[in-house]
Structures are given as structure tokens and as C-alpha cells.
Amino acid sequence: MPETSYDQAQGPQAPPPIQMPWENPGAGAKAFFATMYGIMAKPRWALSARPAASWPRWVVFAVGMWLLVFLARYLFIFAWSLEETGGGISVLLLGLMGMFIQAAIFLPIYSGAVHLTLRILAKNGPYPPFPLVLRLVCYSQVTTAALLVPMIGIFAHLLWNIYVLAVGLNVGLGQDKRSAILSVVLPMVGFFLLGMLLAGLSLGGA
């Protein structure tokens, strides 16, 4: 099957893509960047593509996105730093190790929290299976590109991620807009409050 292209502008009545370029068998770097561009430029259109691969490929996409952003930030700091960079390799290796830990912990836990929230909001209604939620969480990691923006990057990333993931839940998994937004925001708020609580307990015990 030929790779799906996101390079051409899509009108409002354009049919949904058959599948993500990244989910084509044997897809490589070109398909990765085409998928990244499609989600960034036309998230409602791109995320309506039907799944055509399994979870390892989705996780690889998320890790690949983190890797690109990490390397871009690392090279920028290395190029402009006037300080001693002897520990640069150690920072690079720790960053790479952190990505795999993040993939093993963050992706399934956050996807599980979004999935659980969807189930609660849906009550007795239909809700999507966990793997499809994991898929959208992985693809929503394109928003980590915002972290390259100084100062406001983290805030831009969070807001953009809420939008992209909520759009995916809406158009890709058929959730209404209210449930889609709440299923993204509530887990974020929950993890933030949990982090604040743990930080407070840590400081209190110090």
C-alpha cells in the first residue's frame, strides 16, 4: 500500500486518511515526519485515520518525538554553552535512559488514567478500548516540539497537548467534546495535585 501523504492541503470536506503513514508496513523516517506534520498541521483530519498497527509502533513514534526534541535542545545548549561541557555525554546518556523509563511508565499510566476517566464519564455508554487511547496519547507527543520555545514552551506544550489529544478522542474515537476535554484535563490535574502532595510530604519529612 502506498504511503499516505499529508503534504497536500486538505479541504474541510476531505475524506479521512486511510491510515497514518507511520503505520504502513516498513515505514521509515519519511513516514515519521509525514505523520508528525499531519498531526501538527491538521490534527482533526490526521487523527481520524483508522488504526493499522500495534502498540510498539505507536510507542516508538512517541519516543522518536521525545528524542528529536531532546537532541535539538542538547545540541543548542552544547553549541551556545560557554561553560565546561565535560559532562555532556553523561547528560546525553541519562536523557536517553530517561526516555525509555518515561515510555515504560508515563505512557501506560497516563493512558490508563485517560481511559478510566472516559469510562467514568461514559457511565453505561460505549467507551474506547485502552489500546486506542494509548495510540492517541503516543501521537499527541508531537506537542513536545513546543518545549523548544524558551520560557513559555512548557505552557504551550501543555495547552497544545490538551487540544491535540482531545481532538483525537473526539474525531478518532467518537467521544463528545465535553468528555474528550475532561478526560484529558482531569488526569493532568490529578497527577499535578499528586505531585504537589508528594513534594509536600517530602519537604515535611526532611
Secondary structure, 3 states (H helix, E strand, C coil): CCCCCCCCCCCCCCCCCCCCHHHCCCCCHHHHHHHHHHHHHCHHHHCCCCCCCCHHHHHHHHHHHHHHHHHHHHHHHHHHCCCCCCCHHHHHHHHHHHHHHHHHHHHHHHHHHHHHHHHHHHCCCCCCCHHHHHHHHHHHHHHHHHHHCCCCHHHHHHHHHHHHHHHHHHHHCCCCHHHHHHHHHHHHHHHHHHHHHHHHHHHHHC
